[in-house]
Amino acid sequence: MIPAGIDVVVFDAVGTLLHPEPPAATVYGEIGRRFGGRYSAQAISQRFAAAFTREEEADRAAGWNTGEDRERRRWRNIVASVLDDVQDQDACFAELYQHFARPQAWRCEADTATILKELSVRGYRLGMASNYDHRLRTVVAGLPELKPITHLIISSEIGWRKPAPQFFDAISQAVQAPPERILYIGDDPINDYEGASAAGIRALLYDPRGKHVCLAAGHLSRLTGLL
């Protein structure tokens, strides 16, 4: 499934190779209750989606420019909106922020270890590029399945969030390869598929649930399809 002429395969993180375990709504609910919160997991999921969308709109208005301060503020805003009934907002946010910095808070997508190892054996250089912050380095370092990944590109460190073209330019610079020699794989049709394609990087949309089958030419239903 990997097109001819590709030297580097770069993956998105959350939603593609990484998933929170337990799910984020469960974690928010458990930690929120320690501070007096009473929302159900379903309510938290709905509130999280709305809060996340508001922050995305704010980033879009800012031209997708970001940094460590902005990313921390983004998550503080999200927590404050989702768990607005807790008694100590600062302490609740701090605990949630640290929770998702731990490798134990995440699981890898099925077959990740096998796929990355085989791609590496076949001579592809591997990377991960994500709209995240410095915590991703701790997470990746603590998950042995991700050991074949040698390049880590993080939005807060380069100053741009996907789908900004500067984000994908930073990938090319980090892996020292022209865009046409890079394949980018992610689960978001706009941030990942369209963003990479617009920057001249070949892209596959990881869509295991078949929500975006209209993108047949760039559609990947299983990661094992790469092999």
C-alpha positions in Angstrom: 0.0 0.0 0.0 3.0 2.3 0.4 3.5 4.1 -2.9 6.7 3.8 -4.9 9.3 6.5 -4.2 8.6 6.8 -0.4 11.6 6.9 1.9 9.9 8.1 5.1 6.6 7.1 6.7 5.3 9.5 9.3 2.3 8.8 11.6 -0.1 11.0 13.5 -0.2 10.2 17.2 -3.6 10.4 19.0 -6.3 8.6 17.1 -3.9 6.8 14.8 -1.1 5.1 16.8 -2.1 6.2 20.3 -5.3 6.0 22.2 -6.0 7.1 25.8 -6.6 4.0 28.0 -9.0 4.3 29.9 -10.8 6.7 27.5 -10.5 10.4 28.1 -14.1 10.8 29.3 -13.6 8.1 31.9 -10.5 9.7 33.2 -12.0 13.2 33.3 -15.0 11.7 35.2 -12.9 9.8 37.8 -10.5 12.7 38.5 -13.3 15.2 38.4 -15.2 13.3 41.1 -12.2 13.6 43.4 -12.8 17.3 43.2 -16.5 17.3 43.6 -17.5 17.0 39.9 -20.7 15.1 39.1 -20.9 14.9 35.3 -21.5 11.5 33.7 -19.1 10.1 31.1 -21.6 10.8 28.4 -22.0 14.4 29.4 -18.3 14.8 29.7 -17.9 13.4 26.1 -20.3 16.0 24.8 -18.8 18.8 26.8 -15.3 17.8 25.7 -16.2 17.8 22.0 -17.7 21.3 22.3 -14.7 22.6 24.3 -12.2 21.1 21.9 -14.0 22.6 18.9 -13.9 26.1 20.5 -10.1 25.8 21.0 -9.7 24.6 17.4 -11.5 27.7 16.2 -9.3 29.9 18.4 -6.2 28.3 16.9 -7.6 28.7 13.4 -8.2 32.4 14.1 -4.5 32.7 15.3 -3.3 31.1 12.0 -2.4 27.8 13.7 0.5 29.4 15.5 1.2 27.7 18.9 3.8 27.0 21.6 4.1 25.3 24.9 2.3 28.1 26.7 -0.6 28.1 24.2 -0.9 24.3 24.4 -1.0 24.3 28.2 -3.6 27.1 28.1 -5.7 25.2 25.5 -5.9 22.2 27.8 -6.6 24.4 30.9 -9.5 26.0 29.0 -10.8 22.6 27.9 -10.7 21.2 31.5 -12.3 24.3 32.9 -15.2 24.1 30.3 -15.7 20.3 30.7 -15.4 20.1 34.5 -16.9 23.5 35.5 -18.4 22.1 38.7 -15.2 21.0 40.5 -14.1 22.7 43.7 -10.5 23.2 42.8 -9.9 24.0 39.2 -6.1 24.4 39.4 -5.6 21.1 41.2 -8.0 19.2 39.0 -6.2 20.5 35.9 -2.8 19.7 37.2 -3.8 16.1 37.9 -5.3 15.6 34.5 -2.4 17.3 32.7 0.1 15.0 34.5 -2.0 11.9 33.9 -1.8 12.2 30.1 2.0 12.7 30.3 2.4 9.1 31.6 2.9 6.2 29.1 0.6 4.1 31.2 -2.3 6.4 30.3 -2.0 5.3 26.6 -2.3 2.2 24.5 -1.0 1.6 21.0 -3.2 0.8 18.1 -3.4 -3.0 17.4 -0.4 -4.4 15.5 1.6 -1.2 15.9 4.8 -3.0 17.1 4.6 -5.5 14.2 4.0 -2.8 11.6 6.7 -0.4 12.7 9.3 -3.2 13.1 8.5 -4.5 9.6 8.6 -1.1 8.0 11.9 -0.4 9.6 13.3 -3.7 8.4 12.2 -2.8 4.9 14.3 0.3 5.0 11.7 3.0 5.7 12.6 5.8 8.2 9.8 6.3 10.6 8.4 9.4 12.3 5.5 10.7 14.4 4.1 14.2 13.9 1.4 15.5 16.2 -0.6 18.4 17.5 0.6 17.9 21.0 3.2 19.3 23.5 6.3 18.1 25.3 4.5 15.4 27.1 4.4 13.3 23.9 8.2 12.7 24.3 7.6 11.0 27.7 4.8 9.0 26.3 6.6 7.7 23.2 9.8 7.0 25.2 7.8 4.8 27.6 6.0 2.6 25.0 8.3 -0.1 23.6 6.0 -0.6 20.6 7.1 2.8 19.3 10.9 2.2 19.5 11.4 2.1 15.7 10.2 5.7 15.5 13.3 7.9 15.1 11.8 11.3 14.4 9.3 13.1 16.6 7.7 16.4 15.4 5.5 18.2 17.9 3.4 21.2 17.2 4.3 23.1 20.4 8.0 22.7 19.7 7.9 23.9 16.1 5.4 26.6 16.7 2.7 25.5 14.3 -0.4 23.2 14.5 -1.8 21.0 11.7 -3.1 21.7 9.1 -0.7 24.7 8.8 1.7 24.2 5.8 4.5 25.2 8.2 3.8 22.1 10.2 4.4 19.8 7.2 7.4 21.8 6.1 8.9 21.1 9.6 8.3 17.4 8.9 10.3 17.6 5.7 13.1 19.5 7.5 13.2 17.1 10.4 13.5 13.9 8.3 15.7 15.6 5.7 13.6 14.4 2.8 11.6 16.3 0.1 7.8 16.2 0.6 7.3 13.8 -2.3 9.4 11.2 -0.6 7.3 11.3 2.6 4.1 9.4 3.4 1.9 10.8 6.2 -0.8 8.7 7.8 -3.4 10.2 10.2 -7.1 9.9 11.2 -8.3 13.4 10.6 -9.4 14.3 7.1 -8.6 18.0 7.4 -5.6 18.2 9.7 -3.9 15.1 8.4 -5.0 14.1 4.9 -5.8 17.5 3.4 -3.0 19.3 5.3 -0.3 16.9 4.2 -1.6 16.7 0.6 -1.7 20.5 0.3 2.0 20.6 1.4 3.0 18.1 -1.3 3.3 15.2 1.1 1.5 12.0 0.0 -1.1 11.0 2.6 -3.3 8.2 3.7 -6.4 8.7 5.9 -6.5 6.1 8.6 -10.2 5.3 8.8 -10.9 1.9 10.5 -14.6 2.6 11.0 -15.2 3.6 7.4 -16.4 7.1 8.1 -14.6 8.7 5.2 -14.7 6.1 2.4 -15.2 8.8 -0.1 -11.5 9.4 0.0 -10.9 6.0 -1.6 -7.6 6.9 -3.2 -6.1 7.8 0.1 -8.1 5.5 2.4 -6.5 3.0 4.8 -8.9 0.9 6.8 -6.2 -1.2 8.6 -2.6 -0.3 9.5 -1.7 -3.8 8.4 -2.6 -2.6 4.8 0.7 -0.8 4.8 2.5 -4.2 4.6 
